[in-house]
Every structure is written in C-alpha cells, then in structure tokens.
Amino acid sequence: MAETTEVKKGLAGVIADESAISNVIPEKRALYYRGYPVHELAEKCRFEEVAYLLLYGELPTRAQLEAFEQEERSQRALDETVHRLLELIRTDAAPMDVLRTAVSLLGANDPEATGADIDTIRRKAIGLMARLPTIVAADRRRRHGLDFIPPREDLTFAENFFHMYFGEVPDAEVVKAFDVSLILYAEHSFNASTFTARVITSTLSDYYSAITGAIGALKGPLHGGANEEVMRMLKPFRSPEEARRWVEEALARKQKIMGFGHRVYRYGDSRVPIMERYTRRLAERLGFQNLMAIYDAIQEVVVQQKGIYPNLDYPTGPAYYMMGFDIETYTPIFVMSRITGWSAHVMEQLADNRIIRPLSRYVGPPERPVPPLEARG
Ligand code: COA
C-alpha cells in the first residue's frame, strides 16, 4: 500500500488534524487567533490578553484578566533548584539549551507532572509562562557576570522582562514594540515546534516533555533560530551597498537567506507589515537608520531576484537588537511567547487524542539472507 502512495516530503500540504486555535490564510496574507485578526490584537491588546485568549479560547473580561495576571505574576520567581542548575551549566552554553534543560528540571521536580486534565495543563502553562522570562534573564545576567535581578509583581509581562534583563524598563514605545513581537510570535498553527509538542502529547507523555521537545525544534535556524541568524547576517555590513553585493553573491551560490521564505506563506507573511512598522519606528527614534538601509537593501534583492518574501524573523531580529538584547537570547524570547500557543495545542490534542504516527515508503535493500559473521569479509 505504501508504495503507491505519494510521499509528502516535509509533510508539505498535509492536513494532519483540525484545530480551532489559529487560522493562517496565505492568499489573504491573514492570520487569526481564535477568529481575531492578529493585527487588531497587536493594536488593541497586551500580550497577557492574547495569552489568555489562546489558553482559554476567549478574550478575558477585566476581572478575568486581573485574576490571570495575578496568577502569572505570583509565579515569576524561580525556586532554588533552577538557580542551582544555572550554576552548573557552562556560561557559554546556548541559551536555548539552558532553557530546554531548565524546563526539563521543572518537569522532573513537579509532583503533578503527568496530570493530563485540561485545568492542570493550563495551570502548568501559566506557571511556565511566568518562569520562562526569569530563566532567560537570569541566564543572560550570569553569563555577563552580573547579579540576578528578581522579578517584580507590579510590572506587566513585557516590562518585567526588561527589568530582570537590564535592571530598568524602557519607555512605553519600546515596551509596546516588544509586546507586539510577543503577540505575533504567540501562535502559528501546525508549525514544526507546535507539531512536535502535539506528537509528544499524542503518546500521552507529559506536558513538560512536550514543551522540552518543542523548544528543541524551535532552536533550529530553519524555524525560530532564524531571528538570531537574521541579526548575525545584518550586523557585519557597514553599508547597504556592501549588503547588496553580499546577498547577490549568496543567492548566486544558492545560499538560503535567513528570515526569508515560509512553508505556508508564498506571497508574504501576514505578521511582517505589523512588526516592520514598529521596527522602523524604533530605528528612527534610536538612530539605527543605517541598519534599516541595510535591511531594506537585502529585502529588495531577495524579493526582486527570488520572489521570496521576509518572514516574521526578519523585522524582529533588528527590533530586538535595537532594544539591546543579546543576539543569543532572541530565540529564547520567542519561546517566552510561543509557550502560549504550544500549551493551547497540547490541550487541544489531549481533548481529542489519537497517536500521531505517519508511514514511510521503504527504499532500502530488498529482502536478503543474513550471512554468517565469518562470510562478511
Ligand atoms: N533564501 C533563498 N532561497 C530560499 C529561501 C531563502 N530564505 N527559502 C526558500 N528558498 C528557495 C529554496 O532554495 C528553494 O529553491 P529551489 O526550488 O530552487 O531549490 C525554494 O525556495 C523552496 O524552498 P524550500 O526550502 O523547499 O521551502 P520550504 O517550504 O521547505 O522551507 C523555510 C521553508 C522557511 C524552511 C525556508 O524558506 C527557509 O529555510 N528559510 C530561511 C530560514 C527562515 O527564515 N526560517 C524561519 C521560518 S518562519
């Protein structure tokens, strides 16, 4: 049977299940979270409201938002085991590896780790959402030899992250740009890391295993790791002309340009115009016009020569750079946001579970007898 079935390499075009969490409509360059256009959510909501929407299915009322924020803010502190773990890991370890290991530790130490009812999963999701930024900031500070800055409960999710990372909160416009990036990164249907989380969940493994696996998948440069690679690409250029020359040569050698292309969007990523507006505003205010000229030059060449458009990582990489974040923490920031989407998918998978187990077409040697050891040359 498998021999006559078409192989869908990379599962491209395969509809693996139904989902009520987000809807990507590539022809309209549109993305909806539970029916709400993402550009409206970015304009009108804070990240916490969007997190609630993904985890509960509806936008919160004021009272629900307050209770949700109280639950999240009260769990931001790390227990001693995570601080001890951070002391054990090399200071030059990849921050995504640190985050993955810390989540694994939290799971191993959670006596309720295997609980699979929806309320338990949601509670764990809010707990992880609260702690991930603290882990990312604590890790960044220790690698610079700086003291840990404890979280504050009187700050929003975005403000508190700046506080723990830098020791200060920037002005409202910078915080809003960061918050918008979190909203845009929160969810995107059956992407590779979300699908990883669903595959692990489908075996009835535990929540933390699903999230640990998802972090591993997101790390790769073809997925979340691209926001870091974008900035590593843009940073060395001194002028747009230099960038243009480089990208023309790179395309001629068939090199992939990070931050461009998408499995689902062929005519452009719906999230790019929203993020790009904030990135440009930051550049004007903070004096990064040359960086944006380099950004535009590369984009122009890739679009003109290949007809391939930027994805969300392209404007987000430089935005995070202008905000002052270390390049190696861009993908961990993506995790701080995507934890909401992953958790919504874990709950959705569990609500109507069937183990995810595709087929493969065998192309190895035909049946043959096993020769005795002495006859194998
Ligand atoms: N730069 C240059 N060429 C690209 C490209 C890029 N970023 N992305 C795709 N292409 C080209 C491929 O080389 C291929 O050309 P070919 O048919 O001549 O071989 C064609 O476009 C199709 O690409 P493919 O890799 O098969 O598409 P995919 O759907 O399997 O992969 C991505 C999608 C996102 C993995 C891919 O576009 C990519 O690697 N992008 C760079 C990494 C990135 O930004 N990832 C973040 C995704 S949100």
Residues whose N, C-alpha, C, O or C-beta is under 5 A from the ligand:
A	BS01	COA	P221 L222 H223 A226 Q255 K256 I257 M258 G259 F260 G261 H262 R263 N311
